[in-house]
Amino acid sequence: MNGISNPLPENGPRRPTGSQSGGHAGAVDRDQDRKRLNKACAEFEALLVQKLFQTMRASIPKSGLIDGGSAEEIYTAMMDQKVAQDLALQGGLGLSARMKAQIIRYMEDLKDQND
């Protein structure tokens, strides 16, 4: 090289964060964080509901009259998963909304403590 060092990091220029760019990027970041939080809470609720379905189904005694074997097990597991996902996305048991509110409250408290 010609003796001049490159002031930029190797992976290119850094983008300014919300506080450095006038706030617009911060609003976009917060919106993306909310979407990720919504998705994570809904997925957690769906997983919990799916486990609830599995436990409920396991508590029903099998009569032995009709045995679908492993195909039936796969089908019911897939059905439980889909029903649980749909239920969670439509509000479900309300667990997702309560978790989201609690996490937001916790994050706001942390922000207040750091300010």
C-alpha positions, 0 to 999 in steps of 0.5 A: 500500500502507499502508507495510508491506513484504511479507516474503514473496517474490513467488512465495509462502512458501519451503518449508523445506529438510531441514536447516530442517524437522527432517530429514523433507524431507531424507529425501524429497529424498534419495529423490527424488534417488536415483530421478532418479539411477536413471532417469538412469543407466538412460536413459544405459545404454539410449542406449549399448546402442541405439548399440551395436545400431545399430553392430552392425547397420550392420556386417552387410552387406546382401544386397540380396535383401530390402530393406524401405527406410525402413520397415525402418530405422524399425522396426529403430531403434524395436526397438533403442530398445525392446530397449535400454530394457528391457535397461537397466531389467532391469540390462542390462550393469551399467553403470547400477549401476556409474555410480550407485555411482560418482556416489553415492561422488563426492557423498558425498566432496563432502559430506564435504569441505564438512562 
